[in-house]
Amino acid sequence: MGDAGGSAARAAGGTGGSAARPAGEERALTSVAAGDRFEGEEPRDLPRLWHVTLSVSGEEAPLKEVRRALEQLAHDHPFLLTSRYANDHAEIRYWEEARDLHDAAAVALRLWGEHRQTAGLPPWEIVGLEVIDRQTYHQRIAEGYGPPPATPVGAHPF
């Protein structure tokens, strides 16, 4: 009885000896990873660049404190390209490297809250998020209706 149970576990891929399959027979797949692709397709699981614009707003805060907090955030995380601010709102623009839009957006949605204490950011809420791929960003710039290139880099008043 114990031997039959052990053989069944080994045949199902459990721990123990070799699987009870005829030679040359491959084990059937039970799941497929989200990034799997067919031959000739572009790799979807490789990181890509995404342009992120995060907008936040809330109750008024002193401009000097807002600027200092945004500069601290940029110092702690040098991936930030530029930020614009007023005493009751701000916009942060940067490039994020992520597998897909969902991953880039998830990171962006955590950015303000996770760094509020360490950078001394105001207790504002996220009121807008745009995540676009690199090609779309450059296409918008070329057509003249995208955001201007992020220069000069840093924190600037609106």
C-alpha positions as CSV (number, residue, x, y, z in Angstrom):
1,M,0.0,0.0,0.0
2,G,2.8,2.4,0.9
3,D,4.6,1.6,-2.3
4,A,1.5,2.3,-4.5
5,G,1.1,5.8,-2.9
6,G,4.8,6.5,-3.4
7,S,4.7,5.5,-7.1
8,A,1.6,7.7,-7.6
9,A,3.4,10.7,-6.0
10,R,6.5,10.1,-8.2
11,A,4.4,9.7,-11.3
12,A,2.7,13.1,-10.5
13,G,6.1,14.8,-10.2
14,G,6.4,14.6,-6.5
15,T,9.7,14.1,-4.6
16,G,11.4,10.7,-4.7
17,G,12.7,8.6,-7.5
18,S,12.3,9.0,-11.3
19,A,8.8,9.7,-12.8
20,A,6.9,6.6,-14.0
21,R,6.7,7.7,-17.7
22,P,7.6,5.7,-20.7
23,A,11.0,6.7,-22.1
24,G,10.8,9.7,-24.5
25,E,7.4,10.9,-23.3
26,E,7.4,14.5,-22.2
27,R,5.5,15.7,-19.2
28,A,2.4,17.8,-20.0
29,L,2.5,21.5,-19.1
30,T,0.1,22.5,-16.4
31,S,0.5,26.3,-16.7
32,V,1.9,29.0,-19.0
33,A,3.8,32.0,-17.8
34,A,2.3,35.4,-18.6
35,G,5.4,36.4,-20.7
36,D,5.4,33.3,-22.9
37,R,5.3,34.0,-26.6
38,F,5.4,32.3,-30.0
39,E,8.5,32.2,-32.2
40,G,8.9,35.5,-34.0
41,E,7.0,37.6,-31.5
42,E,8.7,40.5,-29.6
43,P,9.8,39.5,-26.1
44,R,7.1,40.8,-23.7
45,D,8.9,39.9,-20.5
46,L,11.9,42.1,-21.2
47,P,11.9,45.5,-19.5
48,R,10.8,48.5,-21.6
49,L,10.9,52.2,-20.9
50,W,7.7,54.0,-19.9
51,H,7.2,57.7,-19.5
52,V,5.3,58.4,-16.3
53,T,3.5,61.6,-15.3
54,L,2.2,61.6,-11.7
55,S,-0.1,64.4,-10.6
56,V,-0.8,65.0,-6.9
57,S,-2.7,67.7,-5.0
58,G,-4.1,68.6,-1.6
59,E,-4.1,71.3,1.0
60,E,-1.8,74.2,0.6
61,A,1.8,73.8,1.9
62,P,4.6,76.4,1.9
63,L,6.3,76.5,-1.5
64,K,9.8,76.2,0.1
65,E,8.8,73.0,1.8
66,V,7.3,71.5,-1.3
67,R,10.4,72.4,-3.4
68,R,12.7,70.9,-0.7
69,A,10.7,67.7,-0.5
70,L,10.6,67.3,-4.3
71,E,14.4,67.9,-4.4
72,Q,14.9,65.3,-1.7
73,L,12.8,62.8,-3.6
74,A,14.9,63.4,-6.7
75,H,18.1,63.0,-4.7
76,D,16.9,59.8,-3.2
77,H,15.6,58.5,-6.6
78,P,17.7,60.0,-9.4
79,F,15.4,58.5,-12.0
80,L,13.1,61.5,-11.6
81,L,13.5,63.8,-14.5
82,T,11.6,66.9,-13.5
83,S,8.9,68.1,-11.2
84,R,6.7,71.1,-11.3
85,Y,4.9,72.4,-8.2
86,A,2.7,74.9,-6.6
87,N,1.6,75.3,-3.0
88,D,-1.4,72.9,-3.5
89,H,-0.3,70.5,-6.4
90,A,2.7,69.0,-8.2
91,E,3.5,67.0,-11.2
92,I,6.4,64.5,-11.4
93,R,7.7,63.2,-14.7
94,Y,10.2,60.4,-15.1
95,W,11.2,57.3,-17.0
96,E,10.4,53.9,-15.5
97,E,11.9,50.6,-16.7
98,A,9.2,47.9,-16.4
99,R,8.0,44.7,-18.1
100,D,4.7,46.2,-19.0
101,L,2.4,49.1,-18.4
102,H,0.7,47.4,-15.4
103,D,4.1,47.2,-13.6
104,A,5.1,50.7,-14.4
105,A,1.7,52.1,-13.2
106,A,1.9,50.0,-10.0
107,V,5.3,51.5,-9.1
108,A,4.1,55.0,-9.9
109,L,1.0,54.6,-7.7
110,R,3.2,53.7,-4.8
111,L,5.9,56.4,-5.3
112,W,4.3,59.3,-3.4
113,G,3.0,57.3,-0.4
114,E,6.1,55.2,0.1
115,H,8.4,58.2,0.1
116,R,6.2,60.7,1.8
117,Q,8.0,60.3,5.2
118,T,11.6,59.9,3.9
119,A,11.4,62.9,1.6
120,G,9.0,65.0,3.7
121,L,6.4,65.2,0.9
122,P,3.1,66.9,1.7
123,P,0.1,64.6,2.5
124,W,-1.4,65.0,-0.9
125,E,-3.3,62.4,-2.9
126,I,-2.6,61.2,-6.4
127,V,-5.1,62.8,-8.7
128,G,-3.7,61.8,-12.1
129,L,-1.4,59.2,-13.7
130,E,-0.3,58.8,-17.3
131,V,2.0,56.0,-18.4
132,I,3.0,55.8,-22.1
133,D,5.6,53.8,-23.9
134,R,8.7,55.4,-25.3
135,Q,7.5,55.2,-28.9
136,T,4.3,57.1,-28.0
137,Y,6.2,59.7,-26.0
138,H,8.5,60.4,-28.9
139,Q,5.6,60.4,-31.4
140,R,3.8,63.0,-29.4
141,I,6.9,65.2,-29.2
142,A,7.4,64.9,-33.0
143,E,3.8,65.8,-33.7
144,G,4.0,68.8,-31.3
145,Y,1.3,67.9,-28.9
146,G,3.2,66.0,-26.2
147,P,4.7,67.4,-23.1
148,P,7.9,69.4,-23.7
149,P,11.1,67.5,-23.1
150,A,12.0,67.4,-19.4
151,T,14.7,70.1,-19.5
152,P,15.9,71.6,-17.4
153,V,15.9,68.6,-15.0
154,G,14.9,69.4,-11.4
155,A,12.0,70.9,-9.4
156,H,10.4,74.0,-10.9
157,P,7.4,76.2,-10.0
158,F,4.4,76.0,-12.4
